[in-house]
């Protein structure tokens, strides 16, 4: 018996140890951790909207604001309730202070109660303000989404730039290794001195360190991208390089020349416009508090000594009540002054925001044109640098000088390649800034 129990325990422990490995093998077979995830910029946009945690939090804020507007609306609709009450009491005096010697007695009442706000400006104002709150939350959600999309494009460009920088660093390392091999051959042939080999060996070490730094940058931008997209940090991602490699000219300026068109597109301006409308309503509502509030109420039911005793009698009540504030200690006047100050404040904010949007739009146009022109200049520098490297390599191979000229030429070429990469990267950021200035980050693909 003990031997059988021991055998079962060992088998169970073996299964518990083996199970994670089996699950991991199954996951790997399904391709989730092993196969890379290919993402275009459009797919990144879609994933941000559906998976980014900050976007999802903002979406729930909009839903909460919508439900709050429904709650305020309920105050304007008829209210119904059922009330049942069983009591037992004893009285020693009646309403005219006469002494009574009645024994304790039971009382049961059942009612269907109803009320309707006939005229209540405060409830109406609360409902309209809640509706504007929902509209403001929706616009703020769009602003937050655009901010996250802007971060995703920035990380997308940064990761592609880091990958290209790693390729440039790797190519530089290969050139330096090729030069080291050539210098070694020249030294062994007696054409150059030992310093040429040593000088080139130092360059190889420097470029190896540059490659390692480039690899760290690639990994850092990759992790940031995965975190933003709510992806498994161990999942390999591959990005579409078309947006960097195929550089498009800046869009036509005439299509975006009016600030009025931007005001209709920018969610920030739409949100501030709703805030301004809300401030105007709050100011009006502060004055509406001096108006009467009128409510219609009624109930209907039965009264008896006890529930279900068969002796119930019909009872009902209908009424109309009104309430008018006479003196509230100056509260309403203070609220009106506060609302006026808030209205002026939001008018100033709206004016400042419109100026900011106009500045962003105009500057992004100028920057985009300049960055695009710099790409062509950097491309010429890279082409001339390549020619310089080839000529210097030929001179060194023929023994017309030491390798310093070739090292300088390769350094200049690497600098031109980085300048070209930086020009493309900055142009991409200027296109991103322009797309953001016209209200939609997705327009960066235009």
N, C-alpha and C positions, 0 to 999 in steps of 0.2 A: 504493500500500500504506500509506504513512504517512498519507495523507489519510483512508483508511478507518479506521485505528486511532484517529486523532484524533477522527473523528466518533463512533465507538463510545464513547470515553472521555467525551466531552461528554454523550452520551445517558445513560451510566451515572451520571454525577454529577448530572444533572438528575433522574433517578429517585430517587436517594438523598435529594435535597433534598425532592422532592415526596412521598415515602412517608410521613413523619410527618404531613404535612397530611392525606393521604388517610385514614390510620388515625384521626386526630383527628376528621375529618368523619364517619367510620363510627361512632365511639363516640358522637358527638353525636346522630347519627341514631338510634342504638339507645336514646337517652334516659338513659344512665347519668349523665353529668355535668350534663345540662341539666334533667332533670325532678327536682323536689324529692321527697324521701323522707318520706312521712307516717308518723308513729309515734304509736301510743297507748302508754299506760303498760304495758299488757300486752305489747305488742310489744317495748318496751324491756327488760322482764324476760326475755323469751325470747332476745333478742339478747345480753344480758349473759351468760346462761348458756352460750350457744353460741359467742360471738365474743370476749368479754373475755379478754385475754391472762393477767391475773392469775388468773382463774377456771380457765382451761385449765391453767396451771401447777399450781394446787392439785389439779386432777383427776389429773394425772400423778403427784403425790405419793401420792395414795390408791392408784393402781395399783402404784406401787413398793412401798408397804407391804404390799399384798396378795401380791405376788410374793415378798417377803421372808418372809412367813408360810409360803408354800409351800416355801421353801428349808429353814426350820426343821422343817417336817413331814417332809421327806425323810429327816432323820436318824433318824426312828422307823420307817422302812420298810426292808424287806430291800434289801441292796446286792449287786449282781452285777457281776463284771468278768471279762475274759479276759486271761490273761497268758501270753506266750510268751518264752522266754529261751534263747539260744544262747551258750555260753561255751567258751573254750579256756584251759586252765590246766595248771600243772605243780606238783607237790608234792615237797618234799624231806623232809618229816616227816609222820607220821601223827598221830592223836590221842593216842597214848601216847608221843610224842616219839621213835619209832624212825626211823632214817634210811631213806629210800626212794630207789631209783634208777630210778623209773618215768619214761618219756618223757612229753612233753606229750600231753594227751588232750582230746577234745571232749566237751561235755555239752549236751544239749537238753532243756528242760522246757516243757510246755504245761499250763496249768491253767485251770479255771473256778472262780473264787473267789466265795464268798458269805458274808455276815455279817448278823446280825440283833441289834438291841439288844433284849434281853429285859427288862431293868430298868435304866433310866437316868433318874433323876429330873431331872437337869440338862437333858438333851435335851428331856424333856417340858415342863419349866418354860420353856425357851427358845421352844418351839413355842407355848405358851399366851400368853407375853408378846408374841410376834410377832403373834399374833391380836389381842390387845388394842391393839397399836400400829396395826394396820390399822383397828380400830374408832375409835381416837382420831383417826387421820388423816382418816377419813371425817367424823367430827363437826367437826374443825377445818376441813375443806373446806366444810362447811355454814356454819360461822361466817364464813369468808372470803367465801363467796358472798353471805351476808346483808349483810356489810359493803359489798361492791361494789354490791349492789342498793340499799342505803341511800344510797350516794353517787349512784347513778343517779336515784333519786327526788328527792334534794336538788337535783341539777342540773336535773332536769325542772321542778321547782317554780321554781327560780331563773330558768331561761330563760323560762318563762311569765311570771314576775313582771317580768323585764327587758323583755319584749315589751310588757306592759301599761304599764310605766313609760314606755316610749318613746311609746306612744299617748297617755298623759296629758300628757307633755311636748309632743308635737306639737299636742294640743288646746289646751294653754296658749299655745303660740306663735300658733296661729290666733286665739285670743281677744285676745292682745296686738296682733296685726296689725289685727284688726278695731277694737280700741280706738284704735290709731294712725290708722286711716282716719277714725274718727269724730272724734277730736281735731283732725285736720287740717281736716275739714269745719267743725267748730265754730269753729276759729281763722279760717278763711277767711270765715266768716259774721260774725266779730267777737264771738262769744259767749264766747270764752275767750281767755286770753293764751298767749304762745308757750311758757311753761314747761310747759303741759299737753302740748304736742306733744313737747317735749324729754324730759319725764319718761316718756312712753309709748315713745318711741324707745329709751330706755335699757332699758326692760322687754323690748322685742323682742330686743335684743342679748343680754340675760341669758337669755331663754328659748331663743334659738338655741344658745347654749353648752350649756344643759341638754339640748337635743335631741341635740347631738353627743356629749355624755357618755353619754346613754342608748343611743345607737347603738353606742358602744364596749362598753358593758356587755353588750348583746345579742350582739355578735360574740364577746366573751370567753366567755360562758356557752355559746354555740353550739359553739365550738371545744373546750371542755372536754367537752361532751356527745359530740361526734364522737370524740374521743380515747378516752373511756371505752367507747364502743360499737365501737371499732375500725373507724370509717367513714372514707372519704376526706374529708380536711379541706376540699376544694373542693365537696363535695356539699351542696346545700341541704336542710335538714330542716324539716319542719312538724310541730308537736306538737299533739296533741288538747287543746283548752282546756277540755273538759268537766269535768275534775277540779277546776279552779279556778273556773269560772263557776257550776257547779251544786254548791253547798256543802251537804253532807249533815250532819245532826245527829250528835253523838257516838254511838258504839255503846252498847248497854246494858251497864251496869257489872256487873250480877249474873252475867253469863255468865263473868266472868273474876275472880271474887272469891277464889279459893283459890290459894295459892302452889304447892300440889301440882300443879295443872293447868299452871302455868307451868314447873315443873320437868320435866314430861314434854314440853313444847314447845320450850323454849330449848335450842338445840344447844350453847351454852356449858356449861350444867349437865350435859347428857348427856356431853360430852367430859370434864369434870372428874370425873364419876362413873366413867368408864372409867379415868381416870388413878388414881383412888383404888383401884379394883379391881386395877389393875396393881401399885400399891405394896404392897397386901396379898399378892399372889402373889409378888412379889420377896422379901418378908420370909419367906414360907414356903420359897421355893426356897433361900434362904441356909442354912436349917437342914437341908434335904434333902441338902446336899452331903456330910453325914457318912454317908449311906446308901451301900451298895455299888452299883456299876455292873456289871451282868452282860451279857455278850455271847456269842452263839453264832456260831461261825465254822466254815467247811468249805471244802475245795477238792478237785477231782478232775481227773485228766488223765493224761498219758503222759510217760515219761522215755526218752531214747535218747541215742546219741552225737551224731547229727545229725538235723536235721529231714527227715522223709520218707525215712528210710533203711530202713524196713520192719522194724526191730528194736525198736520201742517197746514198753515195758512199762507196765501200768496202775499209777497211783499215786494215793492219796487221803489226806485228812486231815480229821478231825472233832475239834472241841474246844470247850470252854466256859471262858471266862476271867472272873474277877471282880476288881474293884479296890475297896479300901476305904481311904480316907485315915486315916492314923494321926496325923501331926503335920504341920501346914502353916504353922507359925510364927504362929498367931493370926489368919490371914487370914479364916477362916470366922466367927469371933466378931466381928471388925471389920465384916464385911459385914452381919451380923445387926443390929448396933447402927446402922449407916448406914441400913439398910432401915427400922428402927423410926423413926428420925428423919424419913426421907422420908415414911413413912406419916402421922405426926403432922402434918407440914407440909402434906400434901395434904388432910388433914381440916380444918385451919384454912382453907386456901384454899377448900374446898367451902363451909364455913360463911360465909366472907366473900362468896363469889359469890352464895349464896342471899340474903343480906341486900341485896346490890347489886341483884339482880333484883327483889326486893320493893320497894325504894325507887324504882327506875325505873318500875315498874308503877304504884304509887300516885301518884307525881308526875305521870306522863303523863296519868292520869285527871283530876287536878285542873287541870292546864294546859290540857287539851283543852276542858274545860267553860268555863274562863275565856276562852280564845281565841274560842270560838264565841259567847259573849255579847258580846265586844268587836266582832264583825262587825256586829251589829245596831246598836250604838252608833255605829260609824263610818258605817254606811249612813244613819242619821238626820242625822249631821253633814254628810254629802255633800248630802243633800236640802235641808237648811237653807241650806247654802252656795250651792247653785244658786239658791234663792229670793233670797238676798241679792244675788247678782250681777245678777239680772234687775231687782230694784228699784233698785239703784245705777245700772245702765245707763239706766233710764228717767228717773231724777232728773237724770243728767248730760245726757241728750239734751234734756231740758226746760230746761237751763241753771240748775238749782237749786244748783249747786256745781261745784267743779273735779273733775278725774278721780282725785284721791287716794282718794276713797271707793270708786270702782269698782275701782281697782288693788288696794286692800286686800281688797275682796270677792273679786276673782279670785284673789288670793294665798291667801285663806282657803279658797276652793273647791279650789284645787290641793292645799293641805295636807290637806284632808278626803279628796280622792281618793287621795292617797298613804297616808293613814292607813287608809283602807278596803282598799287593796291590801295594805298591810303586815299588817293584821289577817287577811286571807284567807291570806296567805303563812305567817304564824306559826301559824295554825290548821292549815294543811297540814303544817307541820313537827311540830306536836304530834300529829297523827294518825300521822305517820311514826314518831315516838318511841314512841307507843302500840303500833303494829304491831310495831316492833322489840322492845318489852318482852315481847310475848306470843310471840315466836319466829319470826315470819314477816313480812317486809317486804311481801309480796304482800297481806297483810290490810289495807293502807292503802286498798285499793279497796272494802272492805266498807262 
